[in-house]
Amino acid sequence: MKYDVVVIGASAGGITTAISARKFYPDKSVLVIKREEVGMIPCGIPYIFGTLGGVDDDILPVEKFLKPLGVEILTDEVTEIDPRGKLVRTKSGKEIRWEKLVIATGSKPAKPDFPGGELEGVYTVPKDYHYLKELRERVEEAQRVVIVGGGFIALEVGDEIRKLGKDVTLIVRSRLLRSSFDPEFSEMVEERLKERGIKVVYGQVERLLGDGKVEKVRLVDGTELPADLVILSVGYRPNVELAVKAGLKVTRYGIWTDEYMRTSHPDIFAVGDCVEHRDFFTGKPYPLMLASTATFEARIAGANLFKLQIVRENRRTIGVYSTHIAGLTLAAAGLTEEAAKKEGFEVIVGYGKGPDRHPAKFPDTSMVTVKLIFSRDRGAILGAQIAGGKSVGEMINILALAIQKRLTASELYTLQIATHPLLTASPVGYQILQAAEDALAKLRT
């Protein structure tokens, strides 16, 4: 078999690459190879425990996206990439030739190596249908659930399990959502979680205890927490094994790519969690793993497979996040104030706060807090953080574009906006403009 384009992986990055390839090169044949018969929507996984009815409500409809476009799908596992022969070999014994290859193999959960990790009742949160089915059943049977981690997945899973009436404890080494938010936002979400009955314990796990099955979590300070089930949510690692075996350039952060997502082999591209990302401001590599980032990279790769059609001016990546935990929506883009200062930026911070409807008597009104971080030298925006209701989920996209285009506080202050009583904050008190105004006043002192 031979195809013009072969994509390894069928999650957000792989699917989007195939779609883009077909739309930009309709005369090219495209094959997507997926390892799992049933794929999951990664960002929806935490909600299988509460909001959704179960694992089957979070299935990724790969065929629905790809088959109408004429993309072929093969369920098999790629075991080897041969760059010289331009072919891949699969577990079932197939050899498939390609003109262009895209690696979209994603990531897998990191698993700490402290003692007791092999006990029954200890789980991670992978993107694996059958594994998650089992985990969902074990959660139903458990009463005391301990989650190790303070990131997005840990908090989202904990909040969803709490909805089942379970006793949930989070073990956090530092503070909640530290890499994406400054302390005041961490405090907001911690307060909200505690109001909902979730315990937050600060410390480091020494070992898991139990006779065959996990019964307790012991911390370094000697504290022991009873547990019927332990979920380890301490991050993910890029799936780079195929790339390493193929001799491609790989760093500790993932597969190296240029600004058009080409690897060290000119006809092999890579996108998504398996790729090394570089910070928009500093250029330093960092472990960013987001479906939104994967699809952005996939569109770049898909459009530029055979010729450069979409020019990418800056190959660096802006981390743009949003989550909804215990009724509170949190979103962030770019650098935190802490991170900006650590990198040596002299910063000015502006705040805006107010209801996201006007008048605030509408039943779905929520208070929104916006924090914007600007460089003092020219007033360029470096980062943004927002907390409030669901309107926050789109507000952060405005600020991500502002960061990408390097807008200043003055330009944000004069941003022209549409408002409506049922949909947005008042034009008099629009929080992004408030925060820009607050920063401008400080810049002029």
N, C-alpha and C positions, 0 to 999 in steps of 0.2 A: 504494500500500500504506500502511496505517496500523496502528500497534501502540500499546498502552498504554505499554509500556516497550521502549526500544531500548538495547542495551548495545554499545558499541564496544570490542571487544577480548575475547579468549577465553583469557586466561591465568588465573592464580589469582584475581585480583580480579574479572575479568569473569564467570567461571564462577560464583563464589560469590555475586555480586550477583544473577545470574539465578535461581539456586537459591533464595535468600532471598526474592526478589520473588514467585516462584511459591508458596512456602510461606505467606507472609504475605498475599498477595493472589491466591488461586487463581482468581478470576474475571477476572484481567487477562491480556491477551496479551503475550508477551515474545519479542523477537527479539534474538539475539546475532549481531553481524557480525564475522567474523574474516577477517583479511587473508590468512593462510597456510592452505593446504590441510591441511598437517601441522604441528601445534604441538608444542612441546617442554615437558617438565617442567623449569622453569628451574633448580631446585636440584639436579637430577640431571645437568645438562650436564657438569660436570667428570668424571663417572664413565664417560662414553662412551669415554674413552681407556684405561681399565684394568679396573676392576671389572665394568662392563657389557660386553656383547659388541660394542657399537657404538651408533651413533646411533638405530637402529631399536628399541633396547631402552629408549629414554627418551621415547617418544612420549606426548603428553598425550591421553587418550581423551575428547575434548570431548563427542562424541555420547553416550557411555556415561553421562556425568553429566547431560546436559540433555534428551535426547530422551524418556526415560521420564517426565519431568515435564511434557512438552508444550511445552517451549521450542523455538522454531524457530531454525534456524541458517542464516546466509547467508555464503558465502565470497566476499568482495568487499572492496574498499578504500574506506573513506570518504574523500572528498576535500574535503568542505565541510559545515560545520554552519551552518544558518540558524536562529538563535534566535528571530527574529521570526515566521518562517513555521512554526517548530517542525517542521523537516524536515532530513534529511541527504541529501546527494547522493553517489553512489558512482562509482568509476572506470568501471564498466560502463554508466553512464547512468541508474541507478535513482534515484528520489526516494522517500524513505520518511518518512512523517509519524509523529510521536510525541507522547505526552502527557508522558512523563518520559524523559529521556535520561541515560545514565550513560557517562562517558568513563573507559575503563580501558585506555589505550593504552600503558602500561608505560614502558620505558626502552630506551636503546640505548647501546652501548659508547662511552666517550670515547676519542678518538684524539689523542694528542699531535701537535703540529705540527713536531717536529724533522725535519731533513732526512733523506731516505731512507725515509720512511714509505710511499712509493708503490712501493718495490721488491717484486718477486715474493718470496714467502716470508714476508711480514709479515702477521700476522693479528690480529684481536681475537676476543672470545668472545661473539658475539651469540646471540639465541634463534631462530636461523634454521636450519631443517632442512637445506636444500641447502648452505648455507655450511659448516655443521658437518660434513657428509658430506665435503666437500672438505678441510677442515682435518684431519679424522681420517686421511684418506689421506696427506696431506702429512706428518703426524706419523710415520706408519708408515715413510715413505721417509727421514726425517731421522735423524741420529745425535746431533747437538749442537743442543739446543733451549734458547734463552734466553727467559726470561719476565721482562717488565718489570712490576714491581708487587709489593707486599707485603701485599695484602689477602686475604680469604677465597678468592676465585676463583683468584687467582694461585697460592696455596699448594695448593689442592685440585687444580687442573689439573697443577701441577708434580709433585705426589706421584703422581698417576695415570699421567702420562707416564713417570715413573721406573719404574713397574711393567712397562713395555714394554722395559726394558733400555736406555733412552736416557740420554745424558749431559745432565743438567738443571742450569741455572744460573738463580738468581733474582737480579735486580737490584733493590735496595731503596734508596730515598732516605733513610729514617730507620731504623725498626725494624719488625719483622713485626707485623701486626695492631694497629698503634699506636692506632687510634681506638677499639678495643673492649677492649683489655687493658693492664694495667700492665706495666712492664719485666720483672718476674720470670716472667710467663706468656709473654711474647715470647721470653725466653731458653729456656724449656722447649721451645717448639715449634722454635726454631732448632736446639737441640741434637739434637732428635729427627730433624729433616730431614737434618742433617749425618751422623748415624749411618746414615741410609738412603742416603747418597751424593749428596745434593743440595747443590750449592754455593750459598752465599749471599754476594753481593758488594754492598757498600754504595757508592753513588755515584749520579750523575745522568747520564742519557744525553745526549750531545751530538748524535750523529747515527748513522744506520745506513749502513754501507758495503757496496758491491757493484757489480758490472757487470751491471745488469739484475736480478740476483737477490741477495738479502741474503747477505753473507759474514761480516760482522763488526759488532759493536756497539762504538762508541767512547764512552767516558765523558768527562766534563768534565775529569777529571784526566789524560787521555791514555791511560788503560788501554784496550786493545782486546781484546774477547772474540770468539773465532770462533763462528759460528752458521750452521747449515743452515736454521734456522727461528726466527723471532722471534714471540712472542705478547705483545701489548700488553694488559695487564690493570690499568688505572689508574683504574677506576671507570666509572660509568654516568651518563648524563644523561637527564632526564625527556623523554618524547615529548609536547611541548606545542604542536606546530605547529597542530593543528586548533583548539585552545582560543584561541590567539593570533589566528588568522584570524577566529574567531567573536566576538572582542571581549571575551572573558572576562578576569577579573582573573588575571594570571599574574606570579609573581615569579621571581627567578633560581633558586629551589628547586623550582618547579613550579606547578601550578594551585592558586590559593587556594580553600579550602573552610571552611565553618563546622563546628561540632561534629557536625553530622549529615551531613557530606560534601556539602552543597549549595554550589555555586559561586556566583559573583556573579549568575547567572541562577537564579531560584527553582526552575525545573523541570529544571535540568541539575545532575547530581551528578558527582563524580569520585572515583576510588579508586586506590590502589596507587602504583607508582613515579612516575607522572606528577603526583602531588600534593605540595604543600608540607607537610612535617611539622614539628612543633614539639616541642622537648625537654620531657619530663614535668616537669622541675624548674625549668628556666630560662625556658621559653617561647620560646627562640630557635629560628629555623628551622635545620634541618640535613638533609643529604642521606641520609635513611634509605631503603633499598630492600630490602625483605624480603617474601617471599611470605606469611609469617605476618602481617605488618602489613597487607598488601593484603587478606587474607581477613577480618581483624578489621574493617577499614574497610568492606568490601563487605557484611558482615552488618549493620552500622549503616545503610548506605545502603539496602540492599534492604528492611529492615524499616520504614524511615521514608519511603519514596518518596511515599506518598499521605497519610499522617498519622503523627504522632509516636507510636510504639509502644514503642521501646526508648530510654529516657532515658540519655544519655551525660553523666556528671557532669563529666568532664574531657576536653577535646578534645586534650590533649597526648599524645604518644606515647612509650612506653618502648621503647628499642632492646633487643631480646632476640635473641641470636645463639647458634648452636652449629655446630660443625664437627668433622670427624674427619680428622686429618692424620697420616700416618706412624704409625698405631696409637694416636695420642693424641687424646682427645676434649677439646675446649675449648668453654666456654660462658660467656656474659656477659649481664648485664642491668643497665640503668641507667648511672650514672656510674662512670667509673674513679676511682681515688684521685687521679691527676694532674688529671683534668678537674674533680673536685669542688673541689680546692684552687684551681685556676685561677679557678673561679667565685666563690671567696671563702668556701666552707664550711670551718669548722673540723671536722676529721673524727677519728674513732676507727676503727681497723682491727682486725678480729678474724680469726684463722686457725684452721682445723680441718684435720686430716690423718689419714688412716687407710685401711684396706682397705674395699672396698665389699661384702664378704661376711664372714660369721663362722661358723666359723673361717676364717682367711685361706688355708687349704690348698686350698680349692676351686679347680679349674683355671682358671675364668674370673675369678678375683679380680684387681682392679687397685687401685692406690693412688690415692686421691682427695684433692686439695687444694682447700679452699674458702677464699676471701677475701671478707669482707663489709666494706663501707664504711658507717659510720653518722655522722650529724651529732652533734657533741658536745653541742649545746644540749639536745636532747630525746631523743637516741638513736634517731632515725628512720633506717631503712635507706635509703641512697642508691644503692647498687650492689652487684653480686656478680660474682665470677669463679670458675670451677671448672675444674679439669683432672683427667683420669683416664680411666676406661673409659667404656663406652657408657651406664652408669647416669647419667652426668652430664647426658645429653640431657633427662631428665625432671626431675632435681633443679633445673635452672635455672628450670623453669616454676613450681616452688614459690616460688622467690625473686622471680620476676617478679610473681606475685600479691602477695607480701609488699610489694614496692615500690609496686604499684598501690594497695594498701590502706594504705600508709604505716605499716607495722608497725614497732615499736621492737625494740631488742635484747632487752629483757625479754620481749616477746611471742614473739619467735622462740625464745628460750631455753626458754620453757614450751610450745612447740609440741608437740602430741600426735601421735605418729607410729605407723605400723605397720611392723614389721620381720620379716624371715624370713631364716634363714641362707643360703638359696640365692639370695635376691633383693636384700638390702640390707646396709648396714653394721650393726654391732652397735648396739642401743639405748644401750649404755654409751658408744659412741664415734661416734655419728652426727655427721658432719662439720659440718652446718649448725648443730646445737646447740652443738658445740664452738666454732665460730667466734663464735657469739652470746655464749657464756660468756666467751670470751677478751676480747671487746669490752666486756662488762659490767664485768669486773674492771678494765679500764683506765678506764672511765667513772667508776668509784667512787674512783679515786686522784687 
